[in-house]
Amino acid sequence: RYQPSKEKSAPIAIVLHPHPQFGGTMNNKIVYDLFYMFQKRDFTTLRFNFRGIGRSQGEFDHGTGELSDAAAALDWVQS
């Protein structure tokens, strides 16, 4: 879920979910609460599922691909 700020120069918050092997998804309560906390403070906010979680493509690969996912998300938000 992506929510841009009204201000172009607003800070960016990308909220990453807990480890998927322990039930972590972008809909985790803490992730959800943090997303809306940052949004209320006028950050550009993004939360997403790592590869292989929910409807995301790919497979969990013990952290390597997940780092790439986070970097790609940051690149996308900044573009």
mmCIF file of the N, C-alpha and C atoms, coordinates in Angstrom:
data_MODEL
# 
_entry.id   MODEL 
# 
loop_
_atom_site.group_PDB 
_atom_site.id 
_atom_site.type_symbol 
_atom_site.label_atom_id 
_atom_site.label_alt_id 
_atom_site.label_comp_id 
_atom_site.label_asym_id 
_atom_site.label_entity_id 
_atom_site.label_seq_id 
_atom_site.pdbx_PDB_ins_code 
_atom_site.Cartn_x 
_atom_site.Cartn_y 
_atom_site.Cartn_z 
_atom_site.occupancy 
_atom_site.B_iso_or_equiv 
_atom_site.pdbx_formal_charge 
_atom_site.auth_seq_id 
_atom_site.auth_comp_id 
_atom_site.auth_asym_id 
_atom_site.auth_atom_id 
_atom_site.pdbx_PDB_model_num 
ATOM 1   N N  . ARG A 1 1  ? 0.853  -1.162  0.000  1.00 0.00 ? 1  ARG A N  1 
ATOM 2   C CA . ARG A 1 1  ? 0.000  0.000   0.000  1.00 0.00 ? 1  ARG A CA 1 
ATOM 3   C C  . ARG A 1 1  ? 0.900  1.226   0.000  1.00 0.00 ? 1  ARG A C  1 
ATOM 4   N N  . TYR A 1 2  ? 0.589  2.160   -0.857 1.00 0.00 ? 2  TYR A N  1 
ATOM 5   C CA . TYR A 1 2  ? 1.388  3.364   -1.031 1.00 0.00 ? 2  TYR A CA 1 
ATOM 6   C C  . TYR A 1 2  ? 0.520  4.581   -0.783 1.00 0.00 ? 2  TYR A C  1 
ATOM 7   N N  . GLN A 1 3  ? 1.048  5.518   -0.005 1.00 0.00 ? 3  GLN A N  1 
ATOM 8   C CA . GLN A 1 3  ? 0.330  6.769   0.251  1.00 0.00 ? 3  GLN A CA 1 
ATOM 9   C C  . GLN A 1 3  ? 1.327  7.917   0.126  1.00 0.00 ? 3  GLN A C  1 
ATOM 10  N N  . PRO A 1 4  ? 1.285  8.643   -1.001 1.00 0.00 ? 4  PRO A N  1 
ATOM 11  C CA . PRO A 1 4  ? 2.208  9.773   -1.137 1.00 0.00 ? 4  PRO A CA 1 
ATOM 12  C C  . PRO A 1 4  ? 1.792  10.932  -0.241 1.00 0.00 ? 4  PRO A C  1 
ATOM 13  N N  . SER A 1 5  ? 2.769  11.690  0.184  1.00 0.00 ? 5  SER A N  1 
ATOM 14  C CA . SER A 1 5  ? 2.501  12.900  0.953  1.00 0.00 ? 5  SER A CA 1 
ATOM 15  C C  . SER A 1 5  ? 2.060  14.004  -0.003 1.00 0.00 ? 5  SER A C  1 
ATOM 16  N N  . LYS A 1 6  ? 1.390  14.989  0.520  1.00 0.00 ? 6  LYS A N  1 
ATOM 17  C CA . LYS A 1 6  ? 1.022  16.152  -0.290 1.00 0.00 ? 6  LYS A CA 1 
ATOM 18  C C  . LYS A 1 6  ? 2.246  17.016  -0.581 1.00 0.00 ? 6  LYS A C  1 
ATOM 19  N N  . GLU A 1 7  ? 3.257  16.902  0.267  1.00 0.00 ? 7  GLU A N  1 
ATOM 20  C CA . GLU A 1 7  ? 4.495  17.671  0.109  1.00 0.00 ? 7  GLU A CA 1 
ATOM 21  C C  . GLU A 1 7  ? 5.524  16.848  -0.664 1.00 0.00 ? 7  GLU A C  1 
ATOM 22  N N  . LYS A 1 8  ? 6.038  17.390  -1.758 1.00 0.00 ? 8  LYS A N  1 
ATOM 23  C CA . LYS A 1 8  ? 7.023  16.658  -2.560 1.00 0.00 ? 8  LYS A CA 1 
ATOM 24  C C  . LYS A 1 8  ? 8.306  16.353  -1.791 1.00 0.00 ? 8  LYS A C  1 
ATOM 25  N N  . SER A 1 9  ? 8.675  17.220  -0.865 1.00 0.00 ? 9  SER A N  1 
ATOM 26  C CA . SER A 1 9  ? 9.928  17.029  -0.128 1.00 0.00 ? 9  SER A CA 1 
ATOM 27  C C  . SER A 1 9  ? 9.734  16.287  1.196  1.00 0.00 ? 9  SER A C  1 
ATOM 28  N N  . ALA A 1 10 ? 8.591  15.668  1.378  1.00 0.00 ? 10 ALA A N  1 
ATOM 29  C CA . ALA A 1 10 ? 8.297  14.958  2.630  1.00 0.00 ? 10 ALA A CA 1 
ATOM 30  C C  . ALA A 1 10 ? 9.245  13.774  2.815  1.00 0.00 ? 10 ALA A C  1 
ATOM 31  N N  . PRO A 1 11 ? 9.542  13.428  4.063  1.00 0.00 ? 11 PRO A N  1 
ATOM 32  C CA . PRO A 1 11 ? 10.341 12.225  4.308  1.00 0.00 ? 11 PRO A CA 1 
ATOM 33  C C  . PRO A 1 11 ? 9.569  10.975  3.881  1.00 0.00 ? 11 PRO A C  1 
ATOM 34  N N  . ILE A 1 12 ? 10.311 9.908   3.676  1.00 0.00 ? 12 ILE A N  1 
ATOM 35  C CA . ILE A 1 12 ? 9.731  8.636   3.226  1.00 0.00 ? 12 ILE A CA 1 
ATOM 36  C C  . ILE A 1 12 ? 9.854  7.611   4.341  1.00 0.00 ? 12 ILE A C  1 
ATOM 37  N N  . ALA A 1 13 ? 8.766  6.882   4.587  1.00 0.00 ? 13 ALA A N  1 
ATOM 38  C CA . ALA A 1 13 ? 8.785  5.762   5.534  1.00 0.00 ? 13 ALA A CA 1 
ATOM 39  C C  . ALA A 1 13 ? 8.367  4.499   4.791  1.00 0.00 ? 13 ALA A C  1 
ATOM 40  N N  . ILE A 1 14 ? 9.276  3.548   4.713  1.00 0.00 ? 14 ILE A N  1 
ATOM 41  C CA . ILE A 1 14 ? 8.946  2.237   4.154  1.00 0.00 ? 14 ILE A CA 1 
ATOM 42  C C  . ILE A 1 14 ? 8.905  1.285   5.340  1.00 0.00 ? 14 ILE A C  1 
ATOM 43  N N  . VAL A 1 15 ? 7.729  0.754   5.607  1.00 0.00 ? 15 VAL A N  1 
ATOM 44  C CA . VAL A 1 15 ? 7.521  -0.095  6.781  1.00 0.00 ? 15 VAL A CA 1 
ATOM 45  C C  . VAL A 1 15 ? 7.593  -1.554  6.329  1.00 0.00 ? 15 VAL A C  1 
ATOM 46  N N  . LEU A 1 16 ? 8.580  -2.271  6.847  1.00 0.00 ? 16 LEU A N  1 
ATOM 47  C CA . LEU A 1 16 ? 8.820  -3.664  6.459  1.00 0.00 ? 16 LEU A CA 1 
ATOM 48  C C  . LEU A 1 16 ? 8.226  -4.606  7.497  1.00 0.00 ? 16 LEU A C  1 
ATOM 49  N N  . HIS A 1 17 ? 7.648  -5.688  7.015  1.00 0.00 ? 17 HIS A N  1 
ATOM 50  C CA . HIS A 1 17 ? 6.976  -6.614  7.930  1.00 0.00 ? 17 HIS A CA 1 
ATOM 51  C C  . HIS A 1 17 ? 7.941  -7.595  8.588  1.00 0.00 ? 17 HIS A C  1 
ATOM 52  N N  . PRO A 1 18 ? 7.497  -8.207  9.703  1.00 0.00 ? 18 PRO A N  1 
ATOM 53  C CA . PRO A 1 18 ? 8.320  -9.202  10.398 1.00 0.00 ? 18 PRO A CA 1 
ATOM 54  C C  . PRO A 1 18 ? 8.593  -10.426 9.520  1.00 0.00 ? 18 PRO A C  1 
ATOM 55  N N  . HIS A 1 19 ? 9.460  -11.259 10.005 1.00 0.00 ? 19 HIS A N  1 
ATOM 56  C CA . HIS A 1 19 ? 9.885  -12.470 9.295  1.00 0.00 ? 19 HIS A CA 1 
ATOM 57  C C  . HIS A 1 19 ? 8.678  -13.294 8.840  1.00 0.00 ? 19 HIS A C  1 
ATOM 58  N N  . PRO A 1 20 ? 8.627  -13.653 7.556  1.00 0.00 ? 20 PRO A N  1 
ATOM 59  C CA . PRO A 1 20 ? 7.469  -14.389 7.043  1.00 0.00 ? 20 PRO A CA 1 
ATOM 60  C C  . PRO A 1 20 ? 7.289  -15.781 7.643  1.00 0.00 ? 20 PRO A C  1 
ATOM 61  N N  . GLN A 1 21 ? 8.363  -16.401 8.099  1.00 0.00 ? 21 GLN A N  1 
ATOM 62  C CA . GLN A 1 21 ? 8.224  -17.727 8.694  1.00 0.00 ? 21 GLN A CA 1 
ATOM 63  C C  . GLN A 1 21 ? 7.532  -17.665 10.050 1.00 0.00 ? 21 GLN A C  1 
ATOM 64  N N  . PHE A 1 22 ? 7.344  -16.468 10.567 1.00 0.00 ? 22 PHE A N  1 
ATOM 65  C CA . PHE A 1 22 ? 6.620  -16.280 11.823 1.00 0.00 ? 22 PHE A CA 1 
ATOM 66  C C  . PHE A 1 22 ? 5.314  -15.532 11.598 1.00 0.00 ? 22 PHE A C  1 
ATOM 67  N N  . GLY A 1 23 ? 4.801  -15.609 10.370 1.00 0.00 ? 23 GLY A N  1 
ATOM 68  C CA . GLY A 1 23 ? 3.506  -15.013 10.055 1.00 0.00 ? 23 GLY A CA 1 
ATOM 69  C C  . GLY A 1 23 ? 3.542  -13.553 9.659  1.00 0.00 ? 23 GLY A C  1 
ATOM 70  N N  . GLY A 1 24 ? 4.715  -12.993 9.409  1.00 0.00 ? 24 GLY A N  1 
ATOM 71  C CA . GLY A 1 24 ? 4.810  -11.582 9.049  1.00 0.00 ? 24 GLY A CA 1 
ATOM 72  C C  . GLY A 1 24 ? 4.254  -11.285 7.670  1.00 0.00 ? 24 GLY A C  1 
ATOM 73  N N  . THR A 1 25 ? 3.412  -10.266 7.590  1.00 0.00 ? 25 THR A N  1 
ATOM 74  C CA . THR A 1 25 ? 2.898  -9.741  6.323  1.00 0.00 ? 25 THR A CA 1 
ATOM 75  C C  . THR A 1 25 ? 2.756  -8.233  6.465  1.00 0.00 ? 25 THR A C  1 
ATOM 76  N N  . MET A 1 26 ? 2.430  -7.573  5.359  1.00 0.00 ? 26 MET A N  1 
ATOM 77  C CA . MET A 1 26 ? 2.225  -6.124  5.418  1.00 0.00 ? 26 MET A CA 1 
ATOM 78  C C  . MET A 1 26 ? 0.982  -5.762  6.212  1.00 0.00 ? 26 MET A C  1 
ATOM 79  N N  . ASN A 1 27 ? 0.147  -6.752  6.526  1.00 0.00 ? 27 ASN A N  1 
ATOM 80  C CA . ASN A 1 27 ? -1.065 -6.511  7.304  1.00 0.00 ? 27 ASN A CA 1 
ATOM 81  C C  . ASN A 1 27 ? -0.888 -6.811  8.789  1.00 0.00 ? 27 ASN A C  1 
ATOM 82  N N  . ASN A 1 28 ? 0.343  -7.092  9.201  1.00 0.00 ? 28 ASN A N  1 
ATOM 83  C CA . ASN A 1 28 ? 0.666  -7.267  10.610 1.00 0.00 ? 28 ASN A CA 1 
ATOM 84  C C  . ASN A 1 28 ? 0.247  -6.008  11.367 1.00 0.00 ? 28 ASN A C  1 
ATOM 85  N N  . LYS A 1 29 ? -0.280 -6.162  12.574 1.00 0.00 ? 29 LYS A N  1 
ATOM 86  C CA . LYS A 1 29 ? -0.807 -5.014  13.325 1.00 0.00 ? 29 LYS A CA 1 
ATOM 87  C C  . LYS A 1 29 ? 0.234  -3.921  13.541 1.00 0.00 ? 29 LYS A C  1 
ATOM 88  N N  . ILE A 1 30 ? 1.444  -4.289  13.867 1.00 0.00 ? 30 ILE A N  1 
ATOM 89  C CA . ILE A 1 30 ? 2.478  -3.278  14.097 1.00 0.00 ? 30 ILE A CA 1 
ATOM 90  C C  . ILE A 1 30 ? 2.810  -2.547  12.802 1.00 0.00 ? 30 ILE A C  1 
ATOM 91  N N  . VAL A 1 31 ? 2.931  -3.292  11.706 1.00 0.00 ? 31 VAL A N  1 
ATOM 92  C CA . VAL A 1 31 ? 3.200  -2.671  10.407 1.00 0.00 ? 31 VAL A CA 1 
ATOM 93  C C  . VAL A 1 31 ? 2.070  -1.713  10.047 1.00 0.00 ? 31 VAL A C  1 
ATOM 94  N N  . TYR A 1 32 ? 0.849  -2.176  10.215 1.00 0.00 ? 32 TYR A N  1 
ATOM 95  C CA . TYR A 1 32 ? -0.338 -1.362  9.926  1.00 0.00 ? 32 TYR A CA 1 
ATOM 96  C C  . TYR A 1 32 ? -0.331 -0.085  10.769 1.00 0.00 ? 32 TYR A C  1 
ATOM 97  N N  . ASP A 1 33 ? -0.103 -0.223  12.068 1.00 0.00 ? 33 ASP A N  1 
ATOM 98  C CA . ASP A 1 33 ? -0.101 0.941   12.963 1.00 0.00 ? 33 ASP A CA 1 
ATOM 99  C C  . ASP A 1 33 ? 1.020  1.923   12.616 1.00 0.00 ? 33 ASP A C  1 
ATOM 100 N N  . LEU A 1 34 ? 2.209  1.408   12.329 1.00 0.00 ? 34 LEU A N  1 
ATOM 101 C CA . LEU A 1 34 ? 3.318  2.289   11.959 1.00 0.00 ? 34 LEU A CA 1 
ATOM 102 C C  . LEU A 1 34 ? 3.040  3.020   10.650 1.00 0.00 ? 34 LEU A C  1 
ATOM 103 N N  . PHE A 1 35 ? 2.479  2.303   9.686  1.00 0.00 ? 35 PHE A N  1 
ATOM 104 C CA . PHE A 1 35 ? 2.140  2.913   8.397  1.00 0.00 ? 35 PHE A CA 1 
ATOM 105 C C  . PHE A 1 35 ? 1.243  4.131   8.608  1.00 0.00 ? 35 PHE A C  1 
ATOM 106 N N  . TYR A 1 36 ? 0.190  3.959   9.389  1.00 0.00 ? 36 TYR A N  1 
ATOM 107 C CA . TYR A 1 36 ? -0.742 5.069   9.601  1.00 0.00 ? 36 TYR A CA 1 
ATOM 108 C C  . TYR A 1 36 ? -0.173 6.145   10.523 1.00 0.00 ? 36 TYR A C  1 
ATOM 109 N N  . MET A 1 37 ? 0.715  5.780   11.433 1.00 0.00 ? 37 MET A N  1 
ATOM 110 C CA . MET A 1 37 ? 1.365  6.788   12.267 1.00 0.00 ? 37 MET A CA 1 
ATOM 111 C C  . MET A 1 37 ? 2.210  7.723   11.399 1.00 0.00 ? 37 MET A C  1 
ATOM 112 N N  . PHE A 1 38 ? 3.009  7.138   10.497 1.00 0.00 ? 38 PHE A N  1 
ATOM 113 C CA . PHE A 1 38 ? 3.821  7.959   9.598  1.00 0.00 ? 38 PHE A CA 1 
ATOM 114 C C  . PHE A 1 38 ? 2.942  8.769   8.641  1.00 0.00 ? 38 PHE A C  1 
ATOM 115 N N  . GLN A 1 39 ? 1.890  8.147   8.158  1.00 0.00 ? 39 GLN A N  1 
ATOM 116 C CA . GLN A 1 39 ? 0.988  8.845   7.240  1.00 0.00 ? 39 GLN A CA 1 
ATOM 117 C C  . GLN A 1 39 ? 0.380  10.078  7.914  1.00 0.00 ? 39 GLN A C  1 
ATOM 118 N N  . LYS A 1 40 ? -0.043 9.951   9.154  1.00 0.00 ? 40 LYS A N  1 
ATOM 119 C CA . LYS A 1 40 ? -0.627 11.082  9.894  1.00 0.00 ? 40 LYS A CA 1 
ATOM 120 C C  . LYS A 1 40 ? 0.384  12.202  10.103 1.00 0.00 ? 40 LYS A C  1 
ATOM 121 N N  . ARG A 1 41 ? 1.665  11.858  10.077 1.00 0.00 ? 41 ARG A N  1 
ATOM 122 C CA . ARG A 1 41 ? 2.721  12.863  10.238 1.00 0.00 ? 41 ARG A CA 1 
ATOM 123 C C  . ARG A 1 41 ? 3.212  13.377  8.890  1.00 0.00 ? 41 ARG A C  1 
ATOM 124 N N  . ASP A 1 42 ? 2.448  13.105  7.843  1.00 0.00 ? 42 ASP A N  1 
ATOM 125 C CA . ASP A 1 42 ? 2.667  13.596  6.479  1.00 0.00 ? 42 ASP A CA 1 
ATOM 126 C C  . ASP A 1 42 ? 3.933  13.060  5.816  1.00 0.00 ? 42 ASP A C  1 
ATOM 127 N N  . PHE A 1 43 ? 4.304  11.833  6.160  1.00 0.00 ? 43 PHE A N  1 
ATOM 128 C CA . PHE A 1 43 ? 5.361  11.141  5.428  1.00 0.00 ? 43 PHE A CA 1 
ATOM 129 C C  . PHE A 1 43 ? 4.752  10.535  4.168  1.00 0.00 ? 43 PHE A C  1 
ATOM 130 N N  . THR A 1 44 ? 5.555  10.347  3.140  1.00 0.00 ? 44 THR A N  1 
ATOM 131 C CA . THR A 1 44 ? 5.190  9.447   2.057  1.00 0.00 ? 44 THR A CA 1 
ATOM 132 C C  . THR A 1 44 ? 5.418  8.051   2.620  1.00 0.00 ? 44 THR A C  1 
ATOM 133 N N  . THR A 1 45 ? 4.411  7.193   2.550  1.00 0.00 ? 45 THR A N  1 
ATOM 134 C CA . THR A 1 45 ? 4.501  5.894   3.216  1.00 0.00 ? 45 THR A CA 1 
ATOM 135 C C  . THR A 1 45 ? 4.258  4.735   2.255  1.00 0.00 ? 45 THR A C  1 
ATOM 136 N N  . LEU A 1 46 ? 4.951  3.644   2.524  1.00 0.00 ? 46 LEU A N  1 
ATOM 137 C CA . LEU A 1 46 ? 4.787  2.421   1.744  1.00 0.00 ? 46 LEU A CA 1 
ATOM 138 C C  . LEU A 1 46 ? 4.929  1.232   2.677  1.00 0.00 ? 46 LEU A C  1 
ATOM 139 N N  . ARG A 1 47 ? 4.041  0.279   2.519  1.00 0.00 ? 47 ARG A N  1 
ATOM 140 C CA . ARG A 1 47 ? 4.192  -1.038  3.151  1.00 0.00 ? 47 ARG A CA 1 
ATOM 141 C C  . ARG A 1 47 ? 3.879  -2.050  2.061  1.00 0.00 ? 47 ARG A C  1 
ATOM 142 N N  . PHE A 1 48 ? 4.582  -3.135  2.050  1.00 0.00 ? 48 PHE A N  1 
ATOM 143 C CA . PHE A 1 48 ? 4.409  -4.138  0.996  1.00 0.00 ? 48 PHE A CA 1 
ATOM 144 C C  . PHE A 1 48 ? 4.789  -5.506  1.547  1.00 0.00 ? 48 PHE A C  1 
ATOM 145 N N  . ASN A 1 49 ? 4.366  -6.534  0.846  1.00 0.00 ? 49 ASN A N  1 
ATOM 146 C CA . ASN A 1 49 ? 4.765  -7.896  1.190  1.00 0.00 ? 49 ASN A CA 1 
ATOM 147 C C  . ASN A 1 49 ? 6.049  -8.238  0.450  1.00 0.00 ? 49 ASN A C  1 
ATOM 148 N N  . PHE A 1 50 ? 6.984  -8.848  1.164  1.00 0.00 ? 50 PHE A N  1 
ATOM 149 C CA . PHE A 1 50 ? 8.179  -9.352  0.509  1.00 0.00 ? 50 PHE A CA 1 
ATOM 150 C C  . PHE A 1 50 ? 7.807  -10.473 -0.458 1.00 0.00 ? 50 PHE A C  1 
ATOM 151 N N  . ARG A 1 51 ? 8.728  -10.819 -1.309 1.00 0.00 ? 51 ARG A N  1 
ATOM 152 C CA . ARG A 1 51 ? 8.523  -11.882 -2.302 1.00 0.00 ? 51 ARG A CA 1 
ATOM 153 C C  . ARG A 1 51 ? 7.978  -13.156 -1.653 1.00 0.00 ? 51 ARG A C  1 
ATOM 154 N N  . GLY A 1 52 ? 6.999  -13.735 -2.327 1.00 0.00 ? 52 GLY A N  1 
ATOM 155 C CA . GLY A 1 52 ? 6.410  -14.986 -1.868 1.00 0.00 ? 52 GLY A CA 1 
ATOM 156 C C  . GLY A 1 52 ? 5.408  -14.861 -0.739 1.00 0.00 ? 52 GLY A C  1 
ATOM 157 N N  . ILE A 1 53 ? 5.083  -13.638 -0.327 1.00 0.00 ? 53 ILE A N  1 
ATOM 158 C CA . ILE A 1 53 ? 4.140  -13.425 0.772  1.00 0.00 ? 53 ILE A CA 1 
ATOM 159 C C  . ILE A 1 53 ? 2.868  -12.817 0.200  1.00 0.00 ? 53 ILE A C  1 
ATOM 160 N N  . GLY A 1 54 ? 1.725  -13.330 0.635  1.00 0.00 ? 54 GLY A N  1 
ATOM 161 C CA . GLY A 1 54 ? 0.450  -12.831 0.112  1.00 0.00 ? 54 GLY A CA 1 
ATOM 162 C C  . GLY A 1 54 ? 0.375  -13.050 -1.387 1.00 0.00 ? 54 GLY A C  1 
ATOM 163 N N  . ARG A 1 55 ? 0.053  -11.997 -2.118 1.00 0.00 ? 55 ARG A N  1 
ATOM 164 C CA . ARG A 1 55 ? -0.044 -12.106 -3.575 1.00 0.00 ? 55 ARG A CA 1 
ATOM 165 C C  . ARG A 1 55 ? 1.254  -11.723 -4.284 1.00 0.00 ? 55 ARG A C  1 
ATOM 166 N N  . SER A 1 56 ? 2.326  -11.518 -3.527 1.00 0.00 ? 56 SER A N  1 
ATOM 167 C CA . SER A 1 56 ? 3.607  -11.169 -4.141 1.00 0.00 ? 56 SER A CA 1 
ATOM 168 C C  . SER A 1 56 ? 4.213  -12.388 -4.816 1.00 0.00 ? 56 SER A C  1 
ATOM 169 N N  . GLN A 1 57 ? 4.852  -12.148 -5.944 1.00 0.00 ? 57 GLN A N  1 
ATOM 170 C CA . GLN A 1 57 ? 5.490  -13.232 -6.683 1.00 0.00 ? 57 GLN A CA 1 
ATOM 171 C C  . GLN A 1 57 ? 6.808  -13.618 -6.030 1.00 0.00 ? 57 GLN A C  1 
ATOM 172 N N  . GLY A 1 58 ? 7.340  -14.754 -6.429 1.00 0.00 ? 58 GLY A N  1 
ATOM 173 C CA . GLY A 1 58 ? 8.632  -15.208 -5.945 1.00 0.00 ? 58 GLY A CA 1 
ATOM 174 C C  . GLY A 1 58 ? 8.513  -16.111 -4.738 1.00 0.00 ? 58 GLY A C  1 
ATOM 175 N N  . GLU A 1 59 ? 9.675  -16.425 -4.166 1.00 0.00 ? 59 GLU A N  1 
ATOM 176 C CA . GLU A 1 59 ? 9.741  -17.304 -3.005 1.00 0.00 ? 59 GLU A CA 1 
ATOM 177 C C  . GLU A 1 59 ? 10.661 -16.697 -1.956 1.00 0.00 ? 59 GLU A C  1 
ATOM 178 N N  . PHE A 1 60 ? 10.346 -16.963 -0.708 1.00 0.00 ? 60 PHE A N  1 
ATOM 179 C CA . PHE A 1 60 ? 11.209 -16.548 0.399  1.00 0.00 ? 60 PHE A CA 1 
ATOM 180 C C  . PHE A 1 60 ? 12.583 -17.182 0.209  1.00 0.00 ? 60 PHE A C  1 
ATOM 181 N N  . ASP A 1 61 ? 13.639 -16.386 0.341  1.00 0.00 ? 61 ASP A N  1 
ATOM 182 C CA . ASP A 1 61 ? 14.983 -16.947 0.167  1.00 0.00 ? 61 ASP A CA 1 
ATOM 183 C C  . ASP A 1 61 ? 15.943 -16.534 1.285  1.00 0.00 ? 61 ASP A C  1 
ATOM 184 N N  . HIS A 1 62 ? 15.418 -16.517 2.491  1.00 0.00 ? 62 HIS A N  1 
ATOM 185 C CA . HIS A 1 62 ? 16.225 -16.334 3.702  1.00 0.00 ? 62 HIS A CA 1 
ATOM 186 C C  . HIS A 1 62 ? 16.938 -14.986 3.777  1.00 0.00 ? 62 HIS A C  1 
ATOM 187 N N  . GLY A 1 63 ? 16.336 -13.960 3.222  1.00 0.00 ? 63 GLY A N  1 
ATOM 188 C CA . GLY A 1 63 ? 16.835 -12.605 3.411  1.00 0.00 ? 63 GLY A CA 1 
ATOM 189 C C  . GLY A 1 63 ? 17.520 -11.950 2.233  1.00 0.00 ? 63 GLY A C  1 
ATOM 190 N N  . THR A 1 64 ? 18.107 -12.725 1.351  1.00 0.00 ? 64 THR A N  1 
ATOM 191 C CA . THR A 1 64 ? 18.833 -12.126 0.230  1.00 0.00 ? 64 THR A CA 1 
ATOM 192 C C  . THR A 1 64 ? 17.894 -11.359 -0.692 1.00 0.00 ? 64 THR A C  1 
ATOM 193 N N  . GLY A 1 65 ? 16.865 -12.012 -1.163 1.00 0.00 ? 65 GLY A N  1 
ATOM 194 C CA . GLY A 1 65 ? 15.907 -11.370 -2.054 1.00 0.00 ? 65 GLY A CA 1 
ATOM 195 C C  . GLY A 1 65 ? 15.097 -10.294 -1.367 1.00 0.00 ? 65 GLY A C  1 
ATOM 196 N N  . GLU A 1 66 ? 14.874 -10.464 -0.081 1.00 0.00 ? 66 GLU A N  1 
ATOM 197 C CA . GLU A 1 66 ? 14.085 -9.486  0.662  1.00 0.00 ? 66 GLU A CA 1 
ATOM 198 C C  . GLU A 1 66 ? 14.825 -8.149  0.743  1.00 0.00 ? 66 GLU A C  1 
ATOM 199 N N  . LEU A 1 67 ? 16.148 -8.184  0.863  1.00 0.00 ? 67 LEU A N  1 
ATOM 200 C CA . LEU A 1 67 ? 16.926 -6.937  0.830  1.00 0.00 ? 67 LEU A CA 1 
ATOM 201 C C  . LEU A 1 67 ? 16.786 -6.262  -0.529 1.00 0.00 ? 67 LEU A C  1 
ATOM 202 N N  . SER A 1 68 ? 16.798 -7.066  -1.582 1.00 0.00 ? 68 SER A N  1 
ATOM 203 C CA . SER A 1 68 ? 16.589 -6.519  -2.929 1.00 0.00 ? 68 SER A CA 1 
ATOM 204 C C  . SER A 1 68 ? 15.195 -5.931  -3.065 1.00 0.00 ? 68 SER A C  1 
ATOM 205 N N  . ASP A 1 69 ? 14.200 -6.595  -2.465 1.00 0.00 ? 69 ASP A N  1 
ATOM 206 C CA . ASP A 1 69 ? 12.824 -6.076  -2.499 1.00 0.00 ? 69 ASP A CA 1 
ATOM 207 C C  . ASP A 1 69 ? 12.750 -4.703  -1.839 1.00 0.00 ? 69 ASP A C  1 
ATOM 208 N N  . ALA A 1 70 ? 13.384 -4.564  -0.674 1.00 0.00 ? 70 ALA A N  1 
ATOM 209 C CA . ALA A 1 70 ? 13.354 -3.290  0.049  1.00 0.00 ? 70 ALA A CA 1 
ATOM 210 C C  . ALA A 1 70 ? 14.067 -2.201  -0.750 1.00 0.00 ? 70 ALA A C  1 
ATOM 211 N N  . ALA A 1 71 ? 15.206 -2.526  -1.354 1.00 0.00 ? 71 ALA A N  1 
ATOM 212 C CA . ALA A 1 71 ? 15.934 -1.547  -2.166 1.00 0.00 ? 71 ALA A CA 1 
ATOM 213 C C  . ALA A 1 71 ? 15.115 -1.128  -3.382 1.00 0.00 ? 71 ALA A C  1 
ATOM 214 N N  . ALA A 1 72 ? 14.456 -2.099  -4.021 1.00 0.00 ? 72 ALA A N  1 
ATOM 215 C CA . ALA A 1 72 ? 13.610 -1.780  -5.180 1.00 0.00 ? 72 ALA A CA 1 
ATOM 216 C C  . ALA A 1 72 ? 12.426 -0.916  -4.770 1.00 0.00 ? 72 ALA A C  1 
ATOM 217 N N  . ALA A 1 73 ? 11.868 -1.173  -3.595 1.00 0.00 ? 73 ALA A N  1 
ATOM 218 C CA . ALA A 1 73 ? 10.743 -0.365  -3.102 1.00 0.00 ? 73 ALA A CA 1 
ATOM 219 C C  . ALA A 1 73 ? 11.187 1.076   -2.883 1.00 0.00 ? 73 ALA A C  1 
ATOM 220 N N  . LEU A 1 74 ? 12.361 1.267   -2.292 1.00 0.00 ? 74 LEU A N  1 
ATOM 221 C CA . LEU A 1 74 ? 12.874 2.618   -2.074 1.00 0.00 ? 74 LEU A CA 1 
ATOM 222 C C  . LEU A 1 74 ? 13.123 3.316   -3.408 1.00 0.00 ? 74 LEU A C  1 
ATOM 223 N N  . ASP A 1 75 ? 13.728 2.609   -4.353 1.00 0.00 ? 75 ASP A N  1 
ATOM 224 C CA . ASP A 1 75 ? 13.947 3.189   -5.685 1.00 0.00 ? 75 ASP A CA 1 
ATOM 225 C C  . ASP A 1 75 ? 12.627 3.619   -6.312 1.00 0.00 ? 75 ASP A C  1 
ATOM 226 N N  . TRP A 1 76 ? 11.607 2.766   -6.197 1.00 0.00 ? 76 TRP A N  1 
ATOM 227 C CA . TRP A 1 76 ? 10.294 3.061   -6.784 1.00 0.00 ? 76 TRP A CA 1 
ATOM 228 C C  . TRP A 1 76 ? 9.672  4.299   -6.143 1.00 0.00 ? 76 TRP A C  1 
ATOM 229 N N  . VAL A 1 77 ? 9.720  4.390   -4.820 1.00 0.00 ? 77 VAL A N  1 
ATOM 230 C CA . VAL A 1 77 ? 9.124  5.537   -4.122 1.00 0.00 ? 77 VAL A CA 1 
ATOM 231 C C  . VAL A 1 77 ? 9.845  6.827   -4.504 1.00 0.00 ? 77 VAL A C  1 
ATOM 232 N N  . GLN A 1 78 ? 11.150 6.764   -4.672 1.00 0.00 ? 78 GLN A N  1 
ATOM 233 C CA . GLN A 1 78 ? 11.925 7.961   -4.981 1.00 0.00 ? 78 GLN A CA 1 
ATOM 234 C C  . GLN A 1 78 ? 11.828 8.385   -6.441 1.00 0.00 ? 78 GLN A C  1 
ATOM 235 N N  . SER A 1 79 ? 11.307 7.515   -7.298 1.00 0.00 ? 79 SER A N  1 
ATOM 236 C CA . SER A 1 79 ? 11.242 7.854   -8.733 1.00 0.00 ? 79 SER A CA 1 
ATOM 237 C C  . SER A 1 79 ? 10.079 8.763   -9.063 1.00 0.00 ? 79 SER A C  1 
# 
